[in-house]
Amino acid sequence: MITNNLQQLYGNIDIYLFDQLLKGTYNGCHNVLDVGCGGGRNLVYFLQNGFEVYGVDPNP
């Protein structure tokens, strides 16, 4: 199934991040700072793909 394959590749990321990945926005990038990261669901993709990741959120 296509949905399962996409979830395995990208995890539970939001649609905005998925759009940016498809557009190549992060090609050539090695470091990611997610301001307002919440629980970090969008960071999982980057961690699994060798990025150096930083996340901050005002809510502990």
N, C-alpha and C positions, 0 to 999 in steps of 0.2 A: 504494500500500500504506500502511496506517495506521502500521506500524512505521517506515517510512522517513520519513513526514511528522513523526512525533513526534521522531525523531532529528534531523531538520533543525531543528525548532523548539527542542528542549531540549538537544541534544547528548548526551553520555555521562554524565549526572548520575545520582546514586544514587536509589533509590526513595523514601527519606525526603524528600529535597529535592523530588522530583516531587510527592509528597503535599502538602507545605507550599505549593508553588506553586499547586496546584489549590484549596487551601483559602483562598488569598488572603493568606497570612501576610505576604508582602512587599509587598502593595499599599500605596502611599504611602511606601515606603522608598526612599531614594536612596543609602545607604551600606551596604556589607556587609563585615563582618569574619569571615573564616573561620579559626578557630583549629584547627590541626591539618589544614591544607589539603592536605598531601601534594603531589602534582603539580598541583593546582588544577583538577581536572576539573569540580568543581561551580561554579567561578568563571566558567567560559566563558559560561554562560547569562547571568549578570549583566553581564559585560563587553559582550556582544553586544547587551544591552538598555539600555545607557546608565547603569548603576549605577557609582558610585565604589567600587572594590573593593580590599580589603586582605586579605592572607593571610599567616599565620605558621605555621611548622612547625619543631619542634626538629631535624628531620633535614634537613640541607642538600640 
